[in-house]
Amino acid sequence: MNVWKENILKDLKAGLLEYETVGGILMDIRKEFREGDEESTKVAELRMLEQEGKMIEEFVQEFRRAVRGSRYKGRPLVEKFKRGMNGTIRRKLMEAERLSLSIEQ
């Protein structure tokens, strides 16, 4: 998105683009980014989602929101979830006697 934004700003400054209303630029933004389907967008969002300094409960809620519409299920979904988790928590889960087969576990 940053590359697109930079290109638009350069074109605006150079006078190559003009918008009479805010609605005009919003329409272009929607058109530009709607072209990728929702599933691809959700998969990309999941790929970039990380717990970082957030509490695990907050990360779980963000993950659940992002997973809606991605069509991920079962083991692949659990793997995406683990990859986004804080490393310490992930290690503890991997050292557990019973491996988690779902996010709820």
C-alpha positions in Angstrom: 0.0 0.0 0.0 2.9 2.4 0.7 4.2 2.1 -2.8 0.7 2.9 -4.2 0.4 5.9 -1.8 3.8 7.2 -2.9 2.9 6.9 -6.6 -0.4 8.7 -6.1 1.2 11.5 -4.1 3.9 12.0 -6.8 1.2 12.1 -9.5 -0.8 14.6 -7.5 2.2 16.8 -7.0 3.1 16.6 -10.7 -0.4 17.6 -11.7 -1.0 14.2 -13.4 -4.0 13.5 -11.2 -6.8 15.8 -10.1 -9.8 15.0 -7.9 -12.7 17.4 -7.6 -14.1 15.7 -4.5 -13.0 13.3 -1.8 -15.5 10.8 -3.2 -13.4 10.7 -6.4 -10.2 9.6 -4.7 -12.1 7.2 -2.4 -13.7 5.6 -5.5 -10.2 5.1 -7.0 -8.9 3.6 -3.7 -11.8 1.1 -3.6 -11.3 0.2 -7.2 -7.5 -0.3 -6.8 -7.7 -2.5 -3.7 -11.0 -4.3 -4.4 -9.4 -6.2 -7.2 -7.8 -8.6 -4.8 -10.4 -10.9 -3.5 -11.3 -11.0 0.2 -9.8 -14.4 0.7 -6.4 -13.3 -0.5 -6.6 -10.2 1.6 -7.4 -12.3 4.7 -4.6 -14.7 4.0 -2.1 -11.9 3.7 -3.4 -10.3 6.9 -3.0 -13.6 8.7 0.6 -14.0 7.3 1.6 -10.6 8.8 -0.3 -10.9 12.1 2.0 -11.1 15.1 1.4 -11.0 18.8 4.5 -8.9 19.6 3.9 -7.1 22.9 0.1 -7.7 23.0 -1.6 -9.9 25.6 -2.5 -13.3 24.2 -6.2 -12.6 24.6 -5.9 -9.5 22.4 -3.9 -11.5 19.8 -6.5 -14.3 19.8 -9.3 -11.7 19.1 -7.3 -10.1 16.3 -6.5 -13.6 14.8 -10.2 -14.6 15.0 -11.2 -11.4 13.2 -8.5 -12.0 10.5 -9.4 -15.6 10.0 -13.0 -15.0 9.0 -13.2 -15.3 5.3 -9.7 -16.8 4.9 -11.0 -20.4 4.6 -8.2 -21.7 6.8 -9.3 -24.7 8.9 -7.8 -27.4 11.1 -4.0 -27.9 11.3 -3.0 -25.1 8.8 -5.0 -22.6 10.9 -3.3 -23.8 14.1 0.1 -23.4 12.4 -0.7 -19.9 11.3 -1.8 -19.1 14.8 1.4 -20.5 16.4 3.6 -18.6 14.0 2.1 -15.3 15.0 2.5 -16.0 18.7 5.2 -14.8 21.0 8.1 -17.2 20.9 8.0 -18.0 24.6 4.4 -19.0 24.5 4.9 -21.0 21.3 7.8 -23.0 22.8 5.7 -23.8 25.9 2.9 -25.1 23.6 5.4 -27.2 21.6 6.8 -28.7 24.9 3.3 -29.7 26.1 2.5 -33.4 26.4 -0.5 -33.1 24.1 -0.2 -30.9 21.0 -3.0 -28.5 20.4 -5.2 -29.5 17.4 -7.4 -26.4 17.6 -7.0 -22.8 18.6 -9.4 -23.3 21.5 -7.0 -25.9 22.9 
